[in-house]
Amino acid sequence: MRSMHQASRQSEDGFTLVEMLVTLALLAALSTVFLGAVAQFRPLRTLAQSADGQLELTAAASFLQATIADARSVYLIDAGSQKRLVFEGSEHSLHFPAVLRVGSDQIAFRDISIDRVETGGSVSVVLRNTPRRLTSTMPAHEVFPVIEDIIDVNFQFLEGTNLTGSEPQIWLARWDHPERLPYAVKVTVKAKRGLRTLTASRIALLQSNR
């Protein structure tokens, strides 16, 4: 009687083989359902990252487009009197005078520099504006990043050809013509966001060519 009582207590305290198998089967089924849900949400997350990244690139390219479009045909101060440059550009940098809004109701003439800067393997686009007339209350220059963590930024220049004309457009990799603005400047920003490589392009028609 005593041994039978001990056996019944042992069976009540532990798990039977059938109960263990049922538990494992339930865990396997739940794991399958969970992994399936994760696999479905992963493409949605990638799409969301790509959409956010595309908005970021488009906003940066549009800002650069608007800034370049305000270039004025005025000699650059630090380009040297012999060069008589009003606009200087390469694949990765721009230098030109422009009118910028300062505060809520004022505008000012500034020399603008837009450069591709690489620091520690990270590429960014940096804008620097320098007042053409310094005062005691005005900083020598202001610097701020337009967009960070990109693959590359590229500038191309169109010389005196209407964008809607029948002649083929020849985009130049450099602009250093004395006393002349380019007809247009093409801005291309490329970056990797999530798993996708994204690109945004804009064409700025300069003020004197509109």
N, C-alpha and C positions, 0 to 999 in steps of 0.2 A: 504493500500500500504506500509506503514511504517513497519508493523509487518511482512509482507511477505519478505521485503528486509532484515530485521534483521535475519529471519530464514535462508535465503539463505546464508548469511555471516557466520552464526554459522556452517552450514553444510560444507562450504568450509574450515573453519579454523580447524575443528576436523577430527577424523577418524571414518569411519563407522564401524559397527560390522563385516561386511564381510572382510574389510581390516585388522582388528585386528586378525581375525581368520586365514586369509591367512598368515600373518606375523608369528604368533605362529606356524603354520604348517611348514613354511620354517625353523624356528629356530629349531624345533624338528627334522626335517630331517637332517639339518646340524650337530646337536649334535650327532645323530645316526652314521652318516658317520665319524665324528671325533673320537668318542669312538671306533668304529671298527678299525680305523687306529692305534690308541694307543694300542689296544689289540693285533694287529698284530706286532707292533714294540717292544712290551715288551719282547716276547720270543727271538727276535733277539738281544736285548740288553743283556739279560741274557746269551745267548750263547757267545756273545763277551766278557763279563766279565769272564765267565768260561774259555774261550780260553786264555785270557791274564793271568788269575790266574794260569792255568796249565803251561804256559810258564815260569812264575815266579818260581813256585815250581820245575820244571824240571831243570832250570838253577841253583837254589840253591843246589839241590841234586847232580848235575853234578860237581859243584865246590867242594863240600865236598868230593865227590868220588875222584877227582883228587888230592886233598890235602892229603887225607888219604893214597892214593896209593904211595905217596912219602915218607912214613915212613921208617926210617932206624933202623937197629938193633944196636942201641947205647944206653948205659944206660941213663936213665932219671936223671937229675942233682938233682932235689928236691924229688925224690922218696925214698931216703935213701940208703946207701951203702949195707945194709943187704938184702933189697928186690931184688936188682939187676934187676929191671924192665926195659924193653925196650919199653913196650907198656902197657898202663893202660886204661881200658874202662868199662863203665857201660851203662845202657839203655839210659841215658841222658847226658853223658859226655865222652870225649876222651882226652888222654894226651900221646903225643909221640914226639920223635925227628924227624925232617924232613928237607929236603933241599928245600929252597924257593928261588925264583928269587928276587933279590933286585936290583932295577933300571932296566936298559935295557940290561946290559951285565954282571951282576954279580950274583952269587948264594951264599947263606949263610946257615949255620946250625942254626936251631931254634928249641926251644921246643914249641910245639903247644898244645894249650888247646882249645877244642871246647865244649861249654856248652849250655844247655837249660836254659834260664834265664826268670823268670817271674817277671814282674814289673807292679803293679797296675792292675792285671788281664790280662795283655797282655803278650803273650809268644813269645820269639824270640830266634834265634840261634846266639851266639856270639863267634867269634874266637879271641884268644889272642896268639900272638907269642912273645917269649922272646929270645933274643940273648944268645947263650951259652958262648960267650965271650963279656963282656961289655967294651966299650971304652968311652972316653969322648964325642965323637960326636954321640954316638948311644943311643937312648932312652932305658929305662929299659924294656919296652914292648910296643907293639902296639895292640890296641883293635878296632875291628869294627864288626858291625852286618852283618851277612850273609843274613838273612831274618827275617822279623818282622811280627807281627800280625798273628801268626799261632796257630793251635790247639795243635800240639805236634811234637816232633822229636824223633826218636827211632834208637838206634844202636844195632846191633846184630853181633856176632863173630863166625866165622867158624874155627874149629881146625883141621888143617892138612888133610883135605879131598878134593880131587879133585872135582870141581864143576860138571864135566862131568862124574864122576865115577858112578858105579852101586849102591854103598852103599848109604843109606839114609843120607841126610845132617842134622846135628844137630846144630842148631844155638844157641849159648850161650848168656845169658843176661849180662854176666860179663867176663872181661878178665884181669887176674892179674897173669899170669904165668911168673915166672922169666926167663929172658934171651931168651924169645920166642915171636915172632910176631904171631898174628893170621894169618891163611891162607887168610881169606877175611873178610871184614866188610860190612854189609848191612846197608844202610842208608835209612830211610823212613821219609818223611816229609808230614804232613797232615795239611791242612788249609781250611778255609771256605772263598770262594770268591763269592760274589753275593748270590745266593740262594743255591749254590751247595757246597758239601764237596769234596775236591780234595785231591789226594794222588800222590806222586812221589817217586819212589824207585830206588836206584842204588846200585851196588855191586862193591866195590873197592878190586881188587887183589893187595896185598901189594908187594912192589918192589922185595923182596927176593924170592917171590913165582911165579913170572912171567916166 
